[in-house]
Amino acid sequence: MTQASGNNILLDISDVSKSYGNFQALKSISLTMQQGEIISVLGPSGCGKSTLLQLVAGLSQPDGGTIRLGGDIVATAKSLVPPEKRGVNMVFQDYALWPHMSVMDNIEYGLKRMKLGKEEMNVRVGELLNLLHLEGLEKRLPPQLSGGQQQRVAIARALATRPKLMLLDEPLSNLDMRLRVEMRTEMAYLFRKLGISVFHVTHDPDEAFAMADRLLIMRAGRIDQLDTPEQCFKRPASRWSASLMGAFNTLKGRIIDAASDTPVIQIGSQTIRGIMPADRSGTTSSRSTMDGLLMLRPEELTPISLQEGSADGSLNNQLNVQIVHCSFEGTRWRAVAETECGQKLYIVHETPLAAGERMAVRLPLQSAYIYRDEDER
């Protein structure tokens, strides 16, 4: 698990836990975050990401552990610095703008509470209006704005007070697909241009990839993986992370060479080589054979004729399949296939594959992820 390094640490979360009744939402979470870094917290509902964000914001208190911001302790089980004294601002998924206040008044709200001088206030607000393309909208009320415009106002309001840390809680979930793509690109550019530190919670992998310097993948209240987006994509640490990174195909088999750098898994009568992550102790398994799972991304499978391959699949790292269905998705075709041992496999291809056709699919070794078929942790 990668941790931020160096002395420029902004956020330090150490052994933090949180429960609600008998439900343990967070289990001994520890991580550090650098000044100017963007961390995207990725995971589905119930994994603990929103609880973690609330603890950082000061909206909730941990049951154990310590949270430091800028070197200062802001939360323990016995002490809690309130949100307004932490130097953090949050952008919510529903924007949380004052509906009766104009764009200008919303942006100025925090500055007035700080009792900032009028001249400096005008300079800051003018810069943000220009930066976020809100010129000409100063007198409008939030209900008169589009979703994308409301989101930009919420970001401008949060940036106006120049927080130590920006917290984003599913900030684009209420926008349509086109606006989500547009806004995540604009936000990533803006935060990097300004050098803003961002702790960003989302359930959308594409949004996380577009925004993050590092991804924090959570599962069941724990950190499953914390690394760069590229490393998370290329070397998912668990089958859970692999699924979030798009490896939706899951085939059951028997690992017969677990100790190798390129372990082998047997799927039916065919053998496939792939990569297997180190276990939680940092070493590969000492067992030579075990039940396993092979996980693959549909778009990384290459259909080939049976004549191009080999009988057992070992020559080309292939699986023999039969196409059972194929549908058009606009720019590509998605086929459903079955392996010789009756397991389902999805294939994304540029051209249609005929139902009933028998063929092979070639699997790239570096994208064939092999995991032990047992409960993790």
C-alpha positions as CSV (number, residue, x, y, z in Angstrom):
1,M,0.0,0.0,0.0
2,T,1.5,3.3,-1.1
3,Q,1.7,6.2,1.4
4,A,2.5,9.8,0.7
5,S,6.2,10.5,1.5
6,G,8.1,13.6,2.6
7,N,7.6,16.2,5.2
8,N,4.9,18.2,3.4
9,I,2.0,16.2,4.9
10,L,-1.4,18.0,5.1
11,L,-3.6,15.2,6.3
12,D,-2.6,12.3,8.6
13,I,-5.2,9.7,9.5
14,S,-3.9,7.2,12.0
15,D,-5.7,4.0,13.0
16,V,-9.1,5.6,12.8
17,S,-12.2,3.5,13.5
18,K,-16.0,4.4,13.5
19,S,-19.1,2.4,14.4
20,Y,-22.8,3.0,14.3
21,G,-24.3,0.7,16.9
22,N,-23.2,-2.9,16.0
23,F,-22.1,-1.8,12.5
24,Q,-18.4,-1.0,12.1
25,A,-18.2,1.5,9.3
26,L,-14.4,2.1,9.4
27,K,-11.8,-0.4,10.7
28,S,-8.4,0.9,11.6
29,I,-7.9,3.3,8.6
30,S,-4.5,4.9,8.2
31,L,-3.2,7.1,5.4
32,T,-1.3,10.4,4.8
33,M,-1.9,13.0,2.2
34,Q,0.5,15.6,0.8
35,Q,-0.1,19.3,0.3
36,G,-1.5,19.9,-3.2
37,E,-2.4,16.2,-3.7
38,I,-5.8,15.0,-5.0
39,I,-6.9,11.7,-3.5
40,S,-10.1,10.1,-4.9
41,V,-11.9,7.6,-2.6
42,L,-13.6,5.0,-4.6
43,G,-16.1,2.3,-3.7
44,P,-19.8,1.4,-3.6
45,S,-22.4,2.5,-1.1
46,G,-21.7,1.1,2.4
47,C,-17.9,0.7,2.0
48,G,-17.1,3.6,4.4
49,K,-16.0,6.3,2.1
50,S,-18.7,8.9,3.2
51,T,-18.0,8.1,6.8
52,L,-14.3,8.8,6.3
53,L,-15.1,12.1,4.6
54,Q,-17.4,13.1,7.5
55,L,-14.6,12.4,10.0
56,V,-12.1,14.5,8.0
57,A,-14.7,17.3,7.7
58,G,-15.4,17.3,11.4
59,L,-19.1,16.3,11.0
60,S,-18.5,13.1,12.9
61,Q,-16.1,12.0,15.6
62,P,-14.0,8.8,15.5
63,D,-14.3,6.0,18.1
64,G,-10.6,5.5,18.0
65,G,-7.4,6.8,16.3
66,T,-6.2,10.3,15.5
67,I,-6.8,12.8,12.6
68,R,-4.2,15.5,12.1
69,L,-4.6,18.4,9.7
70,G,-1.6,20.5,8.9
71,G,0.2,18.9,11.9
72,D,-2.6,19.8,14.4
73,I,-4.8,17.1,16.0
74,V,-8.3,17.8,14.9
75,A,-10.1,14.6,16.1
76,T,-9.7,11.8,18.5
77,A,-12.2,9.7,20.5
78,K,-12.1,12.4,23.2
79,S,-11.6,15.6,21.3
80,L,-13.1,17.2,18.2
81,V,-12.2,20.5,16.5
82,P,-15.4,21.8,14.9
83,P,-15.7,22.0,11.0
84,E,-15.5,25.8,10.9
85,K,-12.2,25.9,12.7
86,R,-10.4,23.3,10.5
87,G,-9.8,25.4,7.4
88,V,-11.7,22.9,5.2
89,N,-14.6,23.4,2.8
90,M,-16.9,20.8,1.3
91,V,-18.8,20.6,-2.0
92,F,-21.8,18.4,-1.7
93,Q,-23.6,16.3,-4.3
94,D,-26.7,18.5,-4.0
95,Y,-24.6,21.7,-4.2
96,A,-26.2,23.1,-0.9
97,L,-26.5,26.6,-2.3
98,W,-28.6,29.2,-0.5
99,P,-31.7,29.2,-2.9
100,H,-32.7,32.8,-1.9
101,M,-29.2,34.2,-2.5
102,S,-27.7,35.3,-5.8
103,V,-24.6,33.7,-7.2
104,M,-22.6,36.7,-5.9
105,D,-24.1,36.4,-2.4
106,N,-23.4,32.7,-2.3
107,I,-19.8,33.1,-3.2
108,E,-19.3,36.0,-0.8
109,Y,-21.0,34.2,2.1
110,G,-17.9,32.7,3.7
111,L,-15.9,35.8,3.1
112,K,-18.4,38.0,4.9
113,R,-18.3,35.6,7.9
114,M,-14.5,36.1,7.8
115,K,-15.1,39.8,7.8
116,L,-12.8,40.2,4.8
117,G,-12.4,43.8,3.5
118,K,-14.6,44.8,0.7
119,E,-11.8,45.5,-1.7
120,E,-10.1,42.1,-1.2
121,M,-13.5,40.4,-1.3
122,N,-14.2,41.9,-4.7
123,V,-10.8,40.8,-6.0
124,R,-11.3,37.2,-4.9
125,V,-14.9,36.9,-6.2
126,G,-13.9,38.5,-9.5
127,E,-11.1,36.0,-10.0
128,L,-13.4,33.1,-9.2
129,L,-16.2,34.3,-11.5
130,N,-13.6,34.5,-14.3
131,L,-11.9,31.2,-13.4
132,L,-15.2,29.3,-13.3
133,H,-16.8,31.0,-16.2
134,L,-19.6,32.5,-14.2
135,E,-19.4,36.1,-15.5
136,G,-22.8,37.5,-16.2
137,L,-24.6,35.2,-13.8
138,E,-23.8,37.2,-10.6
139,K,-27.4,38.3,-10.0
140,R,-29.1,35.0,-10.8
141,L,-30.6,32.7,-8.1
142,P,-29.5,29.0,-8.0
143,P,-32.9,27.8,-9.4
144,Q,-32.2,29.9,-12.5
145,L,-29.0,28.0,-13.2
146,S,-28.2,24.7,-14.9
147,G,-26.8,21.8,-12.9
148,G,-23.3,22.5,-14.2
149,Q,-23.5,26.2,-13.3
150,Q,-24.7,25.4,-9.8
151,Q,-21.8,23.1,-9.4
152,R,-19.4,25.8,-10.4
153,V,-20.9,28.2,-8.0
154,A,-20.6,25.7,-5.2
155,I,-16.9,25.2,-6.1
156,A,-16.4,29.0,-6.2
157,R,-18.0,29.4,-2.8
158,A,-15.7,26.7,-1.4
159,L,-12.6,28.2,-2.9
160,A,-13.3,31.8,-1.9
161,T,-12.1,31.3,1.7
162,R,-8.9,29.6,0.5
163,P,-9.3,26.4,2.5
164,K,-6.4,24.1,3.5
165,L,-8.3,21.2,2.1
166,M,-11.2,20.8,-0.3
167,L,-13.7,18.0,0.4
168,L,-15.8,16.7,-2.5
169,D,-18.8,14.5,-1.7
170,E,-20.0,12.8,-4.9
171,P,-19.9,16.2,-6.6
172,L,-21.0,15.2,-10.1
173,S,-23.6,12.5,-9.3
174,N,-26.6,14.8,-10.0
175,L,-25.3,15.8,-13.5
176,D,-26.1,14.1,-16.8
177,M,-23.3,12.1,-18.5
178,R,-22.1,14.9,-20.8
179,L,-21.9,17.4,-18.0
180,R,-20.1,14.8,-15.7
181,V,-17.4,14.3,-18.3
182,E,-17.0,18.1,-18.9
183,M,-17.0,19.0,-15.2
184,R,-14.6,16.3,-14.0
185,T,-12.1,17.5,-16.6
186,E,-12.6,21.2,-15.7
187,M,-12.3,20.5,-12.0
188,A,-9.1,18.4,-12.3
189,Y,-7.5,21.3,-14.3
190,L,-8.7,23.9,-11.9
191,F,-7.5,22.2,-8.7
192,R,-4.1,21.5,-10.2
193,K,-3.8,25.0,-11.6
194,L,-4.5,26.4,-8.1
195,G,-2.5,23.8,-6.2
196,I,-5.6,22.9,-4.1
197,S,-5.5,19.8,-1.9
198,V,-8.6,17.7,-2.6
199,F,-10.1,14.7,-0.8
200,H,-12.7,13.4,-3.2
201,V,-15.3,10.7,-2.7
202,T,-17.0,9.0,-5.6
203,H,-18.5,5.7,-6.8
204,D,-17.5,6.4,-10.4
205,P,-14.1,5.0,-11.5
206,D,-14.0,7.2,-14.6
207,E,-14.4,10.3,-12.4
208,A,-11.8,9.1,-10.0
209,F,-9.3,8.4,-12.8
210,A,-9.9,11.9,-14.2
211,M,-9.3,13.6,-10.9
212,A,-6.9,11.7,-8.8
213,D,-3.1,11.7,-8.1
214,R,-3.8,8.6,-6.0
215,L,-6.8,6.3,-5.7
216,L,-8.0,5.0,-2.3
217,I,-10.1,1.9,-3.0
218,M,-12.3,1.0,0.0
219,R,-14.1,-2.2,0.9
220,A,-16.1,-3.1,4.0
221,G,-14.6,-0.3,6.1
222,R,-11.0,-1.0,5.1
223,I,-8.5,0.3,2.6
224,D,-8.2,-2.3,-0.2
225,Q,-5.6,-0.4,-2.2
226,L,-4.0,3.0,-2.2
227,D,-1.9,3.8,-5.2
228,T,-1.6,5.8,-8.4
229,P,-4.5,5.3,-10.8
230,E,-2.2,3.6,-13.3
231,Q,-0.9,1.1,-10.7
232,C,-4.4,0.4,-9.5
233,F,-5.5,-0.3,-13.0
234,K,-2.5,-2.4,-14.1
235,R,-1.9,-4.3,-10.8
236,P,-5.2,-4.4,-8.8
237,A,-4.3,-5.7,-5.3
238,S,-7.4,-7.8,-4.9
239,R,-10.2,-9.3,-6.8
240,W,-12.4,-6.5,-5.4
241,S,-10.1,-3.8,-6.8
242,A,-9.8,-5.7,-10.1
243,S,-13.6,-5.6,-10.5
244,L,-13.7,-1.9,-9.8
245,M,-11.0,-1.4,-12.4
246,G,-13.1,-3.1,-15.1
247,A,-12.1,-6.7,-14.9
248,F,-15.7,-7.9,-14.9
249,N,-15.0,-11.4,-16.3
250,T,-14.5,-13.9,-13.5
251,L,-13.6,-17.5,-14.2
252,K,-13.2,-20.2,-11.6
253,G,-10.2,-22.5,-11.9
254,R,-7.3,-24.2,-10.2
255,I,-4.0,-22.4,-9.6
256,I,-1.2,-24.9,-10.2
257,D,1.9,-22.7,-10.1
258,A,1.1,-20.0,-7.5
259,A,4.8,-19.4,-6.5
260,S,5.9,-18.4,-10.0
261,D,6.3,-14.8,-11.2
262,T,3.7,-15.7,-13.9
263,P,1.5,-18.2,-12.1
264,V,-0.7,-20.7,-14.1
265,I,-4.4,-21.2,-13.6
266,Q,-6.3,-24.1,-15.2
267,I,-9.7,-23.3,-16.6
268,G,-11.4,-26.5,-17.6
269,S,-8.8,-28.4,-19.7
270,Q,-6.9,-25.2,-20.7
271,T,-4.1,-23.4,-18.8
272,I,-3.6,-19.7,-18.6
273,R,-0.6,-17.7,-17.4
274,G,-1.2,-14.4,-15.6
275,I,-0.1,-12.2,-12.7
276,M,-0.9,-12.8,-9.1
277,P,-0.6,-10.0,-6.4
278,A,1.4,-10.5,-3.2
279,D,-0.8,-11.4,-0.3
280,R,-1.5,-9.0,2.6
281,S,1.8,-10.0,4.2
282,G,3.7,-8.9,1.2
283,T,4.6,-12.3,-0.2
284,T,3.2,-14.7,-2.7
285,S,1.5,-17.8,-1.5
286,S,3.7,-20.7,-0.5
287,R,1.1,-23.2,-1.6
288,S,1.6,-24.7,-5.1
289,T,-2.0,-25.4,-5.9
290,M,-5.3,-23.9,-4.7
291,D,-8.7,-22.9,-6.0
292,G,-8.5,-19.6,-7.9
293,L,-10.2,-17.0,-10.0
294,L,-9.1,-15.5,-13.3
295,M,-10.3,-11.9,-13.8
296,L,-10.2,-10.2,-17.2
297,R,-11.4,-7.0,-18.9
298,P,-13.8,-7.6,-21.8
299,E,-12.1,-5.1,-24.0
300,E,-8.6,-6.7,-23.6
301,L,-9.7,-10.0,-25.1
302,T,-8.7,-10.7,-28.7
303,P,-10.8,-13.1,-30.7
304,I,-8.8,-15.5,-32.9
305,S,-9.7,-18.5,-35.0
306,L,-9.1,-21.9,-33.5
307,Q,-6.5,-22.6,-36.2
308,E,-4.4,-19.8,-34.9
309,G,-4.2,-21.2,-31.4
310,S,-3.1,-24.4,-29.7
311,A,-5.1,-27.3,-28.4
312,D,-4.5,-26.6,-24.7
313,G,-4.2,-22.8,-25.0
314,S,-0.6,-22.7,-23.7
315,L,1.0,-21.3,-26.9
316,N,-1.1,-18.1,-27.2
317,N,-2.5,-17.8,-23.6
318,Q,-5.9,-18.5,-25.0
319,L,-9.3,-19.9,-24.1
320,N,-11.6,-21.7,-26.5
321,V,-15.2,-20.3,-26.4
322,Q,-18.5,-20.4,-28.3
323,I,-20.3,-17.1,-28.9
324,V,-23.9,-17.3,-27.6
325,H,-25.0,-13.6,-28.1
326,C,-23.7,-10.4,-29.6
327,S,-25.2,-6.8,-29.3
328,F,-24.2,-3.4,-30.8
329,E,-23.3,-0.7,-28.3
330,G,-22.8,2.3,-30.6
331,T,-19.0,2.2,-31.2
332,R,-18.4,-1.4,-30.4
333,W,-20.0,-4.9,-30.1
334,R,-20.4,-6.8,-26.8
335,A,-20.5,-10.6,-27.1
336,V,-21.4,-13.2,-24.5
337,A,-19.4,-16.4,-24.8
338,E,-19.1,-19.7,-23.0
339,T,-15.9,-21.5,-22.3
340,E,-15.5,-25.2,-22.9
341,C,-16.3,-25.8,-19.2
342,G,-19.5,-23.8,-19.4
343,Q,-18.4,-20.5,-17.8
344,K,-19.6,-17.1,-19.1
345,L,-17.2,-14.6,-20.7
346,Y,-17.9,-11.2,-22.1
347,I,-15.9,-9.9,-25.1
348,V,-15.9,-6.3,-26.4
349,H,-14.9,-6.1,-30.0
350,E,-14.9,-3.6,-32.9
351,T,-16.8,-6.0,-35.2
352,P,-19.7,-8.4,-34.5
353,L,-19.1,-12.0,-33.5
354,A,-21.7,-14.5,-34.8
355,A,-23.8,-16.4,-32.3
356,G,-22.9,-20.1,-32.5
357,E,-19.4,-19.5,-33.7
358,R,-16.6,-21.4,-32.1
359,M,-13.3,-19.5,-31.7
360,A,-10.6,-18.7,-29.2
361,V,-9.8,-15.5,-27.3
362,R,-6.2,-14.5,-26.6
363,L,-5.5,-13.2,-23.1
364,P,-2.7,-10.6,-22.4
365,L,-0.6,-12.1,-19.7
366,Q,-0.2,-8.7,-17.9
367,S,-4.0,-8.2,-17.8
368,A,-4.9,-11.8,-16.7
369,Y,-5.3,-11.3,-13.0
370,I,-5.2,-14.4,-10.8
371,Y,-6.5,-14.5,-7.2
372,R,-7.1,-17.1,-4.6
373,D,-10.8,-18.1,-4.4
374,E,-11.2,-17.6,-0.7
375,D,-12.5,-14.9,1.5
376,E,-10.1,-12.0,1.7
377,R,-8.9,-10.6,5.1
